[in-house]
Amino acid sequence: MQALPKPGADELGYLQLTSDGAVLASRGTLQNDETTAKALAQLVAVACRSKVFPRHMQQQQLCKITVVYEHHYYTVCLANKRLHIVKKNIKASGDASSPN
């Protein structure tokens, strides 16, 4: 396993995946969570090959996807041929850490 970046505020879990979805590193509530890893890796794969976006957006490389639930959210970033997934709490509305 590789050294993980330090956890941020309100972080519940972290996953680092290879481009094909294999778990390289994990911690917190996402520790060895291969189900979430597979689902979010598939989401990124679909988004990257999707033709639903306007033509000018298809030329741009995907950088980040946020999946929001009622009490938490996942942010998925593609960097250095790896997927970095962070699960964080959603604070009360109006708080700066909310993804909305």
C-alpha positions as CSV (number, residue, x, y, z in Angstrom):
1,M,0.0,0.0,0.0
2,Q,1.1,3.5,-0.7
3,A,1.3,6.4,1.7
4,L,-2.1,8.2,1.8
5,P,-2.6,11.9,1.8
6,K,-3.6,13.3,5.2
7,P,-7.4,13.2,5.8
8,G,-9.3,16.5,5.3
9,A,-11.9,18.0,7.6
10,D,-15.1,15.9,7.8
11,E,-13.6,13.1,5.8
12,L,-15.3,9.8,6.4
13,G,-13.2,7.6,4.1
14,Y,-10.7,7.5,1.2
15,L,-10.0,5.2,-1.7
16,Q,-7.2,5.2,-4.3
17,L,-7.8,3.1,-7.4
18,T,-5.9,2.1,-10.5
19,S,-7.5,3.1,-13.8
20,D,-9.1,-0.3,-14.0
21,G,-10.7,0.0,-10.5
22,A,-8.3,-2.1,-8.4
23,V,-8.0,-0.7,-4.8
24,L,-4.4,0.6,-4.2
25,A,-5.1,2.3,-0.8
26,S,-8.0,2.9,1.5
27,R,-9.0,4.2,5.0
28,G,-12.0,5.0,7.1
29,T,-15.5,3.9,6.1
30,L,-14.1,3.1,2.6
31,Q,-11.5,0.7,4.0
32,N,-11.3,-2.2,1.5
33,D,-14.8,-1.2,0.1
34,E,-14.6,-2.8,-3.3
35,T,-18.3,-2.4,-3.9
36,T,-18.1,1.4,-3.8
37,A,-14.8,1.3,-5.7
38,K,-16.3,-0.7,-8.5
39,A,-19.5,1.4,-8.7
40,L,-17.6,4.8,-8.8
41,A,-15.0,3.5,-11.2
42,Q,-17.9,2.4,-13.5
43,L,-19.5,5.8,-13.2
44,V,-16.3,7.5,-14.2
45,A,-15.8,5.1,-17.2
46,V,-19.3,5.9,-18.4
47,A,-18.9,9.6,-18.0
48,C,-15.6,9.5,-19.9
49,R,-17.0,7.8,-22.9
50,S,-20.5,9.4,-22.9
51,K,-21.7,11.3,-25.9
52,V,-24.5,13.1,-23.9
53,F,-22.5,16.2,-23.3
54,P,-22.3,19.0,-25.8
55,R,-19.5,18.7,-28.4
56,H,-17.3,21.4,-26.9
57,M,-17.4,19.6,-23.5
58,Q,-16.5,16.2,-25.1
59,Q,-13.1,17.7,-26.0
60,Q,-12.3,18.3,-22.3
61,Q,-10.9,15.7,-20.0
62,L,-13.0,14.7,-17.0
63,C,-11.4,16.0,-13.8
64,K,-13.9,15.6,-11.0
65,I,-17.4,14.0,-10.3
66,T,-19.3,14.6,-7.1
67,V,-22.1,12.2,-6.0
68,V,-24.3,13.7,-3.4
69,Y,-26.5,11.8,-0.9
70,E,-28.6,13.2,2.0
71,H,-25.9,13.0,4.7
72,H,-22.6,12.5,2.8
73,Y,-21.1,12.8,-0.6
74,Y,-18.3,11.3,-2.7
75,T,-15.8,13.3,-4.7
76,V,-14.0,11.3,-7.4
77,C,-10.9,12.9,-9.0
78,L,-8.9,11.5,-11.8
79,A,-5.2,12.3,-11.4
80,N,-2.0,10.5,-12.4
81,K,-3.9,7.6,-14.0
82,R,-5.5,6.9,-10.6
83,L,-9.0,7.6,-9.2
84,H,-9.0,9.3,-5.8
85,I,-12.3,9.0,-3.9
86,V,-13.1,10.9,-0.8
87,K,-16.3,10.4,1.2
88,K,-17.3,13.4,3.4
89,N,-20.1,14.5,5.7
90,I,-22.5,17.1,4.5
91,K,-22.8,19.9,7.1
92,A,-26.0,21.9,7.7
93,S,-27.1,24.0,4.7
94,G,-25.1,27.2,4.3
95,D,-21.9,25.6,5.6
96,A,-18.8,26.1,3.4
97,S,-18.0,22.4,3.2
98,S,-21.3,21.4,1.6
99,P,-20.9,20.5,-2.1
100,N,-24.2,22.2,-3.1
